[in-house]
Amino acid sequence: MKSLADEAIVIGVRDYRETDRIVHLYTKEHGRLSGIARGAKKSVKRFGGAFELFARLSLELLPAENLATISSAEPLTIYPGIRQTFAAIAQASYAVELLTAITPERLPNKRVFRLLSAYLEQLDNSGVEPSDRHFFEMNLLNILGYRPPLESCSKCGAALAVDGGFWSQGAGHGLVCCRCAHGGYSLSGASIALLLNAFKVGRFGQIRFSPAEIAEVDRFMAAFIAAHISRPLKSLAFLRLSP
């Protein structure tokens, strides 16, 4: 079978046997997949230290039903700025764990690849800003068809961008207004407006929440995402420990 050239971001890696590595990747052309790099722990010529977590690389691989075979790889960037602080590592770890939990295997999506690349570049160049994490979450959910319905109350249709709303798992997938709510996570009108702006500005660094808004958006996004994935995200604990 002919080998394929692609770009990828390393979203996980582990040693396998004495000389090999299993590498989990999100690729530009083939989506999320895993591959085995035989001899990766010894062969600098073929792999050149490419398999650092979060690294963006070019590679050649042989497709297979389960594990692809990675025949060569060359790092394009390892995003060295991310590795300078615990907070940046925590944010990047959360991003790749969320992507792993919510994207199907072997389903290409160049928009997801570009979004993850842009977020890692933002962390690398500009450091940690919680608002950027929520920009990443909202756009990832939107691309994959899980966009939170924030515009209007799911029960009566009232606009939410002024008075805000509430969300709970028992209320289905939509927010409800103050009049229709019976508990749940509150989300202010200002926070809703900023979350909706995440779809309009198109790049990181343009949306900024206040500390109070960050606290309520953190609660809302964690609960909303938990309702759409099958397992808890371990990296959330690291996020709570980071500054």
FITILO-298329 format. One record per residue: y, z, x of N, C-alpha, C in turn. Coordinates in steps of 0.2 Angstrom, whole numbers, plus 5000, padded with zeros to 4 digits. Layout:
BEGIN
YZXYZXYZX
...
***
This chain:
BEGIN
499450005004500050005000500650005004
501149965002501749965006502250025006
502450045012502950105012503550085008
503950135006504550125002505150165006
505650135007506250165010506650205004
506950265006507350295000507750345004
508250375000508650435002508450494998
508450555001508250614997508550675000
508550724995508850794997508250834997
508150875002507650925003507750984998
507350994993507451054988506851104989
506451094994505951144996505451125001
505251165005504751145011504351205012
503751195014503251245016502751215021
502551255026502051235031501351225027
500951185030500351165027499851155033
499351195034498851195039499251205046
499051175051499251195058499851155060
499951085057500451045060500851005054
500651015048500950975043501451015039
501850985035502251015030502250985023
502251025018502350995011503150995010
503450945008504150935007504250915000
504650954996504850944989505550914990
505650854986506250814987506550794980
507150784980507450744975507750674978
507350624976507550554979508050514975
508350474978508850424975508550374970
507950354972507650294969507050314965
506750374966506150394963506150454960
506650494960506750554956506450614960
506150664957505950724960505150714962
504950724968504250714970504150764976
503550764978503350804984502950754988
502950774995502550734999502350775005
501850745009501550785015501850745021
502050785025502350755032501850775037
501350735039500850755043501050755050
500950805054501150815060501950835061
502250855055502950865055503150925060
502650975061502851025065502851015073
502550955074502550935081502950875083
502950825078503250755080504050755079
504350765084505150755084505350685083
504950635086505050565086505050545078
504550555074504550535068504950565063
505050635064505450675059506050705061
506150715067506750735070507150795067
506750845065507050905062507350895055
507050845051507450825045507350865039
506750915040506550945034506851015033
507551025034507951085033508051085026
508051145023508151155016508951125014
509051085009509651055007509850995011
509450975016509650925020509650855016
510050815018510050745015509750695020
509250655019508950615024508750545021
508650505026508350445024507550445026
507150415023506450425024506050355022
505450355024504950305022504350345019
504050325014503550355011503050315008
502450335007501850295004501750334997
501850304992501750334985501050354984
500950404980500250424978500250464972
499650474969499650504962499950574962
499750604967499950674968500450684974
500250694980500750694985500850634989
501450614989501650554993501550565001
501450515005501450525012502050505015
502450555018503050535022502950515029
503050455030502850425036503450435042
504050435040504550455044505150475040
505650515044506250535040506750555046
507350535044507950545048508450585045
508750645047509250675044509950635044
510250635038510950605037511450665038
511350715035511750775036511350835034
511450895037511050955035511551005031
512150985030512751025027512751085031
513051085037513051145041513451205038
513951185034514451235031514051285027
513551255023513251295018512851355022
512651345028512251385031512651445035
513251445034513751495037513751555033
513651555027513751615023513151625018
513051685016512451705011512651675005
513351685003513551654996513451584995
513551545000513451475000512751454999
512351495003511551485003511351494996
511551554993511351574986511551524981
512151494982512351444977511951374977
511851354984511451294985510651304982
510451364984509751384982509651384974
510151404971510151404963510151334961
510551294964510651224962509951184962
509651194968509051154969508451184964
508451254963507951284959508051264952
508651264950508851234943508651164942
508751124947508551054946507851044946
507451084950506751084950506451104943
506751154940506451184934506651134928
507151094928507351064922507250984923
507150954928507050884929506250864929
506050814926505350794926505250764933
504550764935504350734941504350654940
504550624946504450554946504850514941
505450534939505850504934506450494937
506650434940507250414944507850434940
508350464943509050474940509550474945
509850414946510350414952510950464951
511150474944511650514943511550584945
510950614944510750674946510750684953
510450634957510550634964511250634967
511650594964512350594966512750664964
512550694959512850754957512650814962
511950814963511750864968512050854975
512150794977512450774984513150794984
513550784978514250804978514350874978
513850914975513950984975513751014981
513250994985513151014992513651004996
513950944996514550925000515150964998
515250984992515851034990515651104993
515051124993514951194996515051185004
514851135006514851125014515551125016
516051085012516751075015517251125012
517051155006517651195003517351265001
516751285003516551355002516351364995
516251424993515951444987516551464982
516451424976516951444970516451434964
516451494960515951494955516051444949
516751424949516851374944516551304946
516451294952516051234954515351234952
515051294952514351304950514251284942
514751304938514751294931514851214930
515251184934515351114934514751074935
514351104940513751074941513251084936
513151144933512751154927512851114921
513551104919513751074913513550994914
513650964920513550894921512850884922
512450924925511750914925511450924918
511650964914511350974907511550914903
512150884904512350824900511950764902
511850754909511450694911510750694908
510450754908509750764906509750774898
510250764894510250774887510250844884
510450894888510450964886511150984885
511650944884512350964884512451014878
512751074880512851124875513351094870
513251104863513651084858514251134857
514851124861515351164861515951154856
515951094854516551074850516651104843
516151124840516251144833515651194831
515751234826515251284824514751244821
514151264823513551234821513351244813
513651294810513551314803514051284799
514751294800515251274795515651214798
515651204804515951144807516651164810
516851224810517551244812517651234819
518251204822518351194829518251264833
518051264839517951324843518451324848
518751274850519151274856519751324856
519951344850520551394849520251464849
519851484844519651554843518951574847
518651524850518051534853517451534848
516851564851516251564847515751604850
515151604847514651654849513951604849
513551624854512851594854512351644855
511751634852511151674853510551624852
510051644855509451604855509151594848
509251644844509051644837509451594833
510051574835510451534831510351464832
509851444836509651374838510051354844
510251294844510551264850511351264850
511651284845512351274844512751344844
513351334845513751394845514051404838
514151464836514451474829515151504830
515551504825516251534825516151604823
516751634824516751714823516551724816
516751684811516551704804515851694803
515551654806514751644805514351684809
514651714814514251744820513951814817
513351824820513051894819512751914825
513251924830513051944837512951884841
512751904848512651844852513151854858
513151804862513551794868514251764866
514851804867515451774865515751724871
516051674868516351624873517051614870
517551624874518251614872518451544871
518951534867519251464866519451434873
519751474877519951444884519351424888
518851464888518251454892517851384889
517851384883517551324880517951264881
518651264881519051204883518951184890
518851234895518751214902518051184903
517551214899516851184900516851114897
517251104892517251034890517650984894
518151014898518450974903518050954909
517450994910517050974915516750904914
516750874908516450814907517050754908
517650784909518150734909518450724916
518450774920518850764926518450724931
517750734931517350684935517250704942
517550764945517350784952517450864952
517150884958517250954959517950974961
518051044960518751064962519251064957
519151034952519651024947519651074941
519151104940519051154935519051224938
519451274935519551334938519551384932
519051434932519051484927519351544930
519651594926519851654928519251704929
519351754932518851804933518451824927
518951844922518651854915518251804912
518451744913518151684910517451674914
517451684920516851674924516351724922
516551784920516051834918515651814911
516051784907515751764900515451704901
515651654905515351594906514651604910
514651644914514051664918513451684913
513651734908513251754903512951704899
513451664896513251604892512851554895
512951534901512651484904511951504906
511851564909511151594910510751594904
511051614898510651624892510451554890
510951504890510851444887510251404891
510351404898509851374902509151404902
509151474901508451504900508151484894
508451464889508151434883507851364884
508051334889507851264890507351254896
507151304899506651304905506151354904
505551344907504951374906504851434910
505251454915505151514919505851534921
505851604923506551624926506751594932
507351594934507551564940507651624945
507251624950507251684955507951684959
508251634960508851624964509451664960
509451674953509951714950510051784953
509551814955509651874958510051874965
509951814969510351814975511051794973
511151754967511851744965512251814963
511851854960512251914958512351964964
511951954970512151994976512651964980
512851894979513251864983513951884981
514551874985515151894983515451844978
***
